[in-house]
Amino acid sequence: MLDRANNQIRDLTSRVNRLEPENERLRGVERDYNCARHVLGFERVDEIVSAVKEQETAHRDLETAARRQKANRNYVR
């Protein structure tokens, strides 16, 4: 039972060590985002982010439609 607990601790420590650099990178992104919100204004940044998300969604939808259309053309009955 003690071996199992030690293995779990080792695994968790390994996961934390692997995730720490990513966490630090994300903290930097958050700092940059908050800086932009303060400089450009909260509402303006939120509008820009919403617009970009809509563009990304539209792009994904077009890609999905193109893949489906291609798949339908390749379908032989």
A tleap script that builds the chain and sets N, CA, C and O, in Angstrom:
source leaprc.protein.ff14SB
mol = sequence {
  NMET LEU ASP ARG ALA ASN ASN GLN ILE ARG
  ASP LEU THR SER ARG VAL ASN ARG LEU GLU
  PRO GLU ASN GLU ARG LEU ARG GLY VAL GLU
  ARG ASP TYR ASN CYS ALA ARG HIE VAL LEU
  GLY PHE GLU ARG VAL ASP GLU ILE VAL SER
  ALA VAL LYS GLU GLN GLU THR ALA HIE ARG
  ASP LEU GLU THR ALA ALA ARG ARG GLN LYS
  ALA ASN ARG ASN TYR VAL CARG
}
set mol.1.N position { 0.830 -1.192 0.000 }
set mol.1.CA position { 0.000 0.000 0.000 }
set mol.1.C position { 0.876 1.258 0.000 }
set mol.1.O position { 0.561 2.244 -0.666 }
set mol.2.N position { 1.967 1.208 0.749 }
set mol.2.CA position { 2.879 2.347 0.795 }
set mol.2.C position { 3.554 2.557 -0.560 }
set mol.2.O position { 3.779 3.694 -0.978 }
set mol.3.N position { 3.874 1.462 -1.242 }
set mol.3.CA position { 4.471 1.573 -2.578 }
set mol.3.C position { 3.513 2.248 -3.547 }
set mol.3.O position { 3.910 3.085 -4.357 }
set mol.4.N position { 2.247 1.870 -3.448 }
set mol.4.CA position { 1.239 2.464 -4.327 }
set mol.4.C position { 1.142 3.969 -4.081 }
set mol.4.O position { 1.085 4.747 -5.034 }
set mol.5.N position { 1.122 4.382 -2.827 }
set mol.5.CA position { 1.050 5.804 -2.484 }
set mol.5.C position { 2.286 6.542 -2.977 }
set mol.5.O position { 2.182 7.650 -3.504 }
set mol.6.N position { 3.450 5.935 -2.809 }
set mol.6.CA position { 4.691 6.557 -3.282 }
set mol.6.C position { 4.693 6.696 -4.807 }
set mol.6.O position { 5.151 7.707 -5.339 }
set mol.7.N position { 4.182 5.682 -5.507 }
set mol.7.CA position { 4.093 5.758 -6.967 }
set mol.7.C position { 3.140 6.872 -7.394 }
set mol.7.O position { 3.412 7.597 -8.351 }
set mol.8.N position { 2.042 6.999 -6.691 }
set mol.8.CA position { 1.087 8.063 -7.012 }
set mol.8.C position { 1.714 9.434 -6.787 }
set mol.8.O position { 1.533 10.346 -7.594 }
set mol.9.N position { 2.439 9.574 -5.707 }
set mol.9.CA position { 3.113 10.847 -5.415 }
set mol.9.C position { 4.141 11.153 -6.496 }
set mol.9.O position { 4.231 12.287 -6.964 }
set mol.10.N position { 4.913 10.150 -6.892 }
set mol.10.CA position { 5.917 10.318 -7.938 }
set mol.10.C position { 5.267 10.721 -9.257 }
set mol.10.O position { 5.756 11.611 -9.952 }
set mol.11.N position { 4.149 10.054 -9.599 }
set mol.11.CA position { 3.437 10.368 -10.839 }
set mol.11.C position { 2.888 11.791 -10.816 }
set mol.11.O position { 2.986 12.517 -11.805 }
set mol.12.N position { 2.315 12.184 -9.691 }
set mol.12.CA position { 1.771 13.538 -9.568 }
set mol.12.C position { 2.876 14.592 -9.639 }
set mol.12.O position { 2.707 15.640 -10.262 }
set mol.13.N position { 3.990 14.305 -9.003 }
set mol.13.CA position { 5.124 15.235 -9.044 }
set mol.13.C position { 5.621 15.386 -10.477 }
set mol.13.O position { 5.936 16.490 -10.919 }
set mol.14.N position { 5.690 14.280 -11.192 }
set mol.14.CA position { 6.119 14.308 -12.589 }
set mol.14.C position { 5.155 15.133 -13.434 }
set mol.14.O position { 5.585 15.921 -14.277 }
set mol.15.N position { 3.852 14.955 -13.213 }
set mol.15.CA position { 2.851 15.722 -13.972 }
set mol.15.C position { 2.956 17.209 -13.675 }
set mol.15.O position { 2.861 18.034 -14.583 }
set mol.16.N position { 3.152 17.553 -12.411 }
set mol.16.CA position { 3.297 18.964 -12.032 }
set mol.16.C position { 4.519 19.559 -12.718 }
set mol.16.O position { 4.453 20.663 -13.259 }
set mol.17.N position { 5.624 18.839 -12.698 }
set mol.17.CA position { 6.850 19.328 -13.327 }
set mol.17.C position { 6.680 19.518 -14.837 }
set mol.17.O position { 7.246 20.445 -15.417 }
set mol.18.N position { 5.894 18.632 -15.472 }
set mol.18.CA position { 5.639 18.757 -16.909 }
set mol.18.C position { 4.727 19.947 -17.219 }
set mol.18.O position { 4.871 20.592 -18.257 }
set mol.19.N position { 3.797 20.229 -16.318 }
set mol.19.CA position { 2.801 21.267 -16.579 }
set mol.19.C position { 3.239 22.664 -16.156 }
set mol.19.O position { 2.661 23.651 -16.611 }
set mol.20.N position { 4.238 22.765 -15.302 }
set mol.20.CA position { 4.681 24.076 -14.809 }
set mol.20.C position { 5.084 25.033 -15.925 }
set mol.20.O position { 4.664 26.190 -15.888 }
set mol.21.N position { 5.878 24.618 -16.922 }
set mol.21.CA position { 6.244 25.566 -17.991 }
set mol.21.C position { 5.014 26.073 -18.767 }
set mol.21.O position { 4.930 27.255 -19.103 }
set mol.22.N position { 4.079 25.181 -19.043 }
set mol.22.CA position { 2.860 25.585 -19.741 }
set mol.22.C position { 2.056 26.568 -18.898 }
set mol.22.O position { 1.509 27.538 -19.421 }
set mol.23.N position { 1.987 26.320 -17.617 }
set mol.23.CA position { 1.269 27.206 -16.703 }
set mol.23.C position { 1.911 28.600 -16.697 }
set mol.23.O position { 1.208 29.610 -16.709 }
set mol.24.N position { 3.219 28.649 -16.678 }
set mol.24.CA position { 3.925 29.933 -16.681 }
set mol.24.C position { 3.692 30.672 -17.997 }
set mol.24.O position { 3.503 31.888 -18.007 }
set mol.25.N position { 3.705 29.931 -19.102 }
set mol.25.CA position { 3.429 30.542 -20.403 }
set mol.25.C position { 2.025 31.146 -20.426 }
set mol.25.O position { 1.829 32.257 -20.918 }
set mol.26.N position { 1.055 30.411 -19.893 }
set mol.26.CA position { -0.319 30.906 -19.861 }
set mol.26.C position { -0.462 32.126 -18.950 }
set mol.26.O position { -1.258 33.020 -19.235 }
set mol.27.N position { 0.290 32.168 -17.878 }
set mol.27.CA position { 0.276 33.354 -17.016 }
set mol.27.C position { 0.789 34.571 -17.772 }
set mol.27.O position { 0.271 35.674 -17.602 }
set mol.28.N position { 1.808 34.373 -18.607 }
set mol.28.CA position { 2.326 35.463 -19.430 }
set mol.28.C position { 1.294 35.948 -20.436 }
set mol.28.O position { 1.145 37.150 -20.652 }
set mol.29.N position { 0.581 35.008 -21.050 }
set mol.29.CA position { -0.482 35.375 -21.990 }
set mol.29.C position { -1.556 36.174 -21.263 }
set mol.29.O position { -2.060 37.168 -21.785 }
set mol.30.N position { -1.897 35.739 -20.069 }
set mol.30.CA position { -2.915 36.453 -19.285 }
set mol.30.C position { -2.444 37.877 -18.956 }
set mol.30.O position { -3.224 38.826 -19.035 }
set mol.31.N position { -1.180 38.016 -18.591 }
set mol.31.CA position { -0.646 39.354 -18.298 }
set mol.31.C position { -0.723 40.249 -19.530 }
set mol.31.O position { -1.117 41.412 -19.440 }
set mol.32.N position { -0.341 39.697 -20.683 }
set mol.32.CA position { -0.403 40.467 -21.928 }
set mol.32.C position { -1.843 40.865 -22.258 }
set mol.32.O position { -2.109 41.998 -22.657 }
set mol.33.N position { -2.754 39.931 -22.087 }
set mol.33.CA position { -4.175 40.188 -22.370 }
set mol.33.C position { -4.705 41.293 -21.456 }
set mol.33.O position { -5.388 42.211 -21.911 }
set mol.34.N position { -4.390 41.200 -20.183 }
set mol.34.CA position { -4.853 42.221 -19.242 }
set mol.34.C position { -4.235 43.578 -19.550 }
set mol.34.O position { -4.898 44.605 -19.401 }
set mol.35.N position { -2.988 43.596 -19.974 }
set mol.35.CA position { -2.329 44.846 -20.365 }
set mol.35.C position { -3.051 45.462 -21.563 }
set mol.35.O position { -3.323 46.663 -21.580 }
set mol.36.N position { -3.357 44.640 -22.556 }
set mol.36.CA position { -4.078 45.127 -23.740 }
set mol.36.C position { -5.449 45.663 -23.356 }
set mol.36.O position { -5.889 46.683 -23.886 }
set mol.37.N position { -6.119 44.988 -22.447 }
set mol.37.CA position { -7.446 45.457 -22.009 }
set mol.37.C position { -7.350 46.808 -21.323 }
set mol.37.O position { -8.230 47.653 -21.485 }
set mol.38.N position { -6.296 47.016 -20.564 }
set mol.38.CA position { -6.139 48.301 -19.878 }
set mol.38.C position { -5.781 49.419 -20.860 }
set mol.38.O position { -6.253 50.547 -20.717 }
set mol.39.N position { -4.956 49.108 -21.845 }
set mol.39.CA position { -4.512 50.123 -22.803 }
set mol.39.C position { -5.622 50.456 -23.804 }
set mol.39.O position { -5.919 51.626 -24.043 }
set mol.40.N position { -6.234 49.417 -24.388 }
set mol.40.CA position { -7.230 49.627 -25.440 }
set mol.40.C position { -8.648 49.802 -24.908 }
set mol.40.O position { -9.526 50.298 -25.614 }
set mol.41.N position { -8.862 49.400 -23.682 }
set mol.41.CA position { -10.202 49.464 -23.102 }
set mol.41.C position { -10.831 48.083 -23.086 }
set mol.41.O position { -10.710 47.306 -24.034 }
set mol.42.N position { -11.494 47.807 -21.999 }
set mol.42.CA position { -12.080 46.480 -21.799 }
set mol.42.C position { -13.087 46.136 -22.897 }
set mol.42.O position { -13.050 45.040 -23.456 }
set mol.43.N position { -13.985 47.074 -23.205 }
set mol.43.CA position { -15.024 46.797 -24.193 }
set mol.43.C position { -14.434 46.567 -25.576 }
set mol.43.O position { -14.865 45.654 -26.281 }
set mol.44.N position { -13.458 47.373 -25.978 }
set mol.44.CA position { -12.860 47.248 -27.309 }
set mol.44.C position { -12.162 45.891 -27.471 }
set mol.44.O position { -12.315 45.232 -28.499 }
set mol.45.N position { -11.407 45.481 -26.468 }
set mol.45.CA position { -10.713 44.188 -26.540 }
set mol.45.C position { -11.737 43.060 -26.598 }
set mol.45.O position { -11.565 42.107 -27.359 }
set mol.46.N position { -12.796 43.157 -25.805 }
set mol.46.CA position { -13.839 42.122 -25.829 }
set mol.46.C position { -14.508 42.055 -27.204 }
set mol.46.O position { -14.819 40.966 -27.687 }
set mol.47.N position { -14.732 43.213 -27.839 }
set mol.47.CA position { -15.306 43.235 -29.187 }
set mol.47.C position { -14.368 42.559 -30.181 }
set mol.47.O position { -14.811 41.779 -31.024 }
set mol.48.N position { -13.079 42.855 -30.085 }
set mol.48.CA position { -12.091 42.268 -31.003 }
set mol.48.C position { -12.039 40.756 -30.820 }
set mol.48.O position { -12.037 40.007 -31.797 }
set mol.49.N position { -11.998 40.313 -29.574 }
set mol.49.CA position { -11.932 38.872 -29.295 }
set mol.49.C position { -13.187 38.178 -29.834 }
set mol.49.O position { -13.095 37.100 -30.421 }
set mol.50.N position { -14.345 38.784 -29.638 }
set mol.50.CA position { -15.586 38.189 -30.148 }
set mol.50.C position { -15.567 38.096 -31.666 }
set mol.50.O position { -15.977 37.083 -32.232 }
set mol.51.N position { -15.094 39.146 -32.326 }
set mol.51.CA position { -15.033 39.152 -33.788 }
set mol.51.C position { -14.099 38.056 -34.300 }
set mol.51.O position { -14.422 37.362 -35.264 }
set mol.52.N position { -12.956 37.904 -33.662 }
set mol.52.CA position { -11.997 36.877 -34.074 }
set mol.52.C position { -12.582 35.485 -33.863 }
set mol.52.O position { -12.415 34.605 -34.708 }
set mol.53.N position { -13.267 35.284 -32.741 }
set mol.53.CA position { -13.896 33.983 -32.490 }
set mol.53.C position { -14.934 33.668 -33.560 }
set mol.53.O position { -15.024 32.531 -34.025 }
set mol.54.N position { -15.722 34.674 -33.953 }
set mol.54.CA position { -16.720 34.467 -35.004 }
set mol.54.C position { -16.047 34.106 -36.321 }
set mol.54.O position { -16.522 33.222 -37.034 }
set mol.55.N position { -14.940 34.783 -36.656 }
set mol.55.CA position { -14.206 34.472 -37.882 }
set mol.55.C position { -13.668 33.046 -37.850 }
set mol.55.O position { -13.748 32.325 -38.844 }
set mol.56.N position { -13.121 32.643 -36.709 }
set mol.56.CA position { -12.588 31.286 -36.586 }
set mol.56.C position { -13.694 30.250 -36.742 }
set mol.56.O position { -13.499 29.222 -37.390 }
set mol.57.N position { -14.852 30.517 -36.150 }
set mol.57.CA position { -15.982 29.597 -36.258 }
set mol.57.C position { -16.446 29.494 -37.706 }
set mol.57.O position { -16.711 28.397 -38.198 }
set mol.58.N position { -16.546 30.628 -38.386 }
set mol.58.CA position { -16.967 30.621 -39.788 }
set mol.58.C position { -15.962 29.850 -40.638 }
set mol.58.O position { -16.353 29.084 -41.519 }
set mol.59.N position { -14.689 30.046 -40.383 }
set mol.59.CA position { -13.636 29.338 -41.130 }
set mol.59.C position { -13.738 27.830 -40.898 }
set mol.59.O position { -13.651 27.048 -41.845 }
set mol.60.N position { -13.923 27.424 -39.644 }
set mol.60.CA position { -14.071 25.997 -39.329 }
set mol.60.C position { -15.299 25.416 -40.013 }
set mol.60.O position { -15.257 24.305 -40.541 }
set mol.61.N position { -16.404 26.179 -40.001 }
set mol.61.CA position { -17.631 25.704 -40.641 }
set mol.61.C position { -17.429 25.506 -42.141 }
set mol.61.O position { -17.912 24.528 -42.711 }
set mol.62.N position { -16.709 26.441 -42.785 }
set mol.62.CA position { -16.421 26.304 -44.215 }
set mol.62.C position { -15.550 25.084 -44.491 }
set mol.62.O position { -15.786 24.347 -45.448 }
set mol.63.N position { -14.546 24.876 -43.651 }
set mol.63.CA position { -13.678 23.705 -43.832 }
set mol.63.C position { -14.459 22.411 -43.668 }
set mol.63.O position { -14.269 21.462 -44.430 }
set mol.64.N position { -15.337 22.374 -42.672 }
set mol.64.CA position { -16.154 21.183 -42.441 }
set mol.64.C position { -17.072 20.931 -43.627 }
set mol.64.O position { -17.207 19.794 -44.077 }
set mol.65.N position { -17.702 21.982 -44.135 }
set mol.65.CA position { -18.590 21.830 -45.287 }
set mol.65.C position { -17.814 21.333 -46.505 }
set mol.65.O position { -18.305 20.479 -47.243 }
set mol.66.N position { -16.617 21.854 -46.718 }
set mol.66.CA position { -15.798 21.422 -47.855 }
set mol.66.C position { -15.420 19.948 -47.717 }
set mol.66.O position { -15.453 19.204 -48.697 }
set mol.67.N position { -15.061 19.524 -46.504 }
set mol.67.CA position { -14.712 18.114 -46.285 }
set mol.67.C position { -15.917 17.215 -46.542 }
set mol.67.O position { -15.793 16.157 -47.160 }
set mol.68.N position { -17.087 17.646 -46.061 }
set mol.68.CA position { -18.298 16.835 -46.277 }
set mol.68.C position { -18.630 16.744 -47.761 }
set mol.68.O position { -18.989 15.681 -48.267 }
set mol.69.N position { -18.502 17.880 -48.453 }
set mol.69.CA position { -18.794 17.893 -49.883 }
set mol.69.C position { -17.840 16.965 -50.623 }
set mol.69.O position { -18.254 16.224 -51.515 }
set mol.70.N position { -16.577 17.004 -50.256 }
set mol.70.CA position { -15.583 16.132 -50.886 }
set mol.70.C position { -15.903 14.673 -50.587 }
set mol.70.O position { -15.805 13.818 -51.468 }
set mol.71.N position { -16.284 14.389 -49.353 }
set mol.71.CA position { -16.619 13.018 -48.973 }
set mol.71.C position { -17.850 12.533 -49.743 }
set mol.71.O position { -17.908 11.375 -50.158 }
set mol.72.N position { -18.829 13.414 -49.932 }
set mol.72.CA position { -20.029 13.038 -50.675 }
set mol.72.C position { -19.727 12.763 -52.134 }
set mol.72.O position { -20.323 11.871 -52.736 }
set mol.73.N position { -18.791 13.535 -52.717 }
set mol.73.CA position { -18.410 13.301 -54.123 }
set mol.73.C position { -17.690 11.972 -54.274 }
set mol.73.O position { -17.827 11.297 -55.294 }
set mol.74.N position { -16.923 11.598 -53.260 }
set mol.74.CA position { -16.151 10.343 -53.327 }
set mol.74.C position { -16.993 9.115 -52.987 }
set mol.74.O position { -16.544 7.982 -53.163 }
set mol.75.N position { -18.196 9.337 -52.508 }
set mol.75.CA position { -19.057 8.237 -52.117 }
set mol.75.C position { -19.661 7.606 -53.358 }
set mol.75.O position { -20.289 8.290 -54.167 }
set mol.76.N position { -19.474 6.318 -53.508 }
set mol.76.CA position { -20.021 5.607 -54.664 }
set mol.76.C position { -21.032 4.612 -54.150 }
set mol.76.O position { -20.762 3.848 -53.224 }
set mol.77.N position { -22.209 4.631 -54.768 }
set mol.77.CA position { -23.266 3.697 -54.325 }
set mol.77.C position { -23.208 2.412 -55.087 }
set mol.77.O position { -24.017 1.516 -54.848 }
savepdb mol mol.pdb
quit
